[in-house]
């Protein structure tokens, strides 16, 4: 899990270093959207199982 965060940090910093500001902002926005969708998906999967377990 720590390696994933390190990879994500590396991708964001290298995008801001090697791309134009518009491209870097677009890449960062897409990554943030993917992370938000991932979090929402995980919550939608976990919440019903917690109600079943209770």
N, C-alpha and C positions, 0 to 999 in steps of 0.2 A: 504494500500500500504506500509506503514511503517512497519507493522508487517511482510510482505513478505520479505522485505530487512533484517529485524532482523533475520528471520528464515534462510535466505540464508547465512547470516554472521555466525550464529550459526552452520550451517551444515559444512561450510568450516573450521571454527576454530576447531570444534570437530573432523573433519576428519584429520586435521593436527596433532591434539593432540593424538588421539587414534589409528591411523593407521601407517603402515610403510611409509617411504617417497615415495616409488613407488606407493603404493595404494593411498596415499593422492594426489599425483600429477595426477594420473589417474582420481580420483573423481573430482578434480578441473578442469581438462581439459574437462571432459564430461559436467560439469555444465556450463563452459564458452561456449562450443559449443551449448548447448541448449539455452543459453541466446542470442547468436548471431543469431541463427536460428529464435528465437522468435522476435527479433528486425527486422530482414529482412522481416518476414511474416507480421508484423504489418505495416511496411512501404509500402509493396506491396498492402495491403488492403486500407490504408488511402490515398495514392497518387491518385488513380483513382477517388475517391470521391471528392477530392479537385478540380480536373479538371472539374468534372461535376458541382460542385457548382459555379465555376467561370463562 
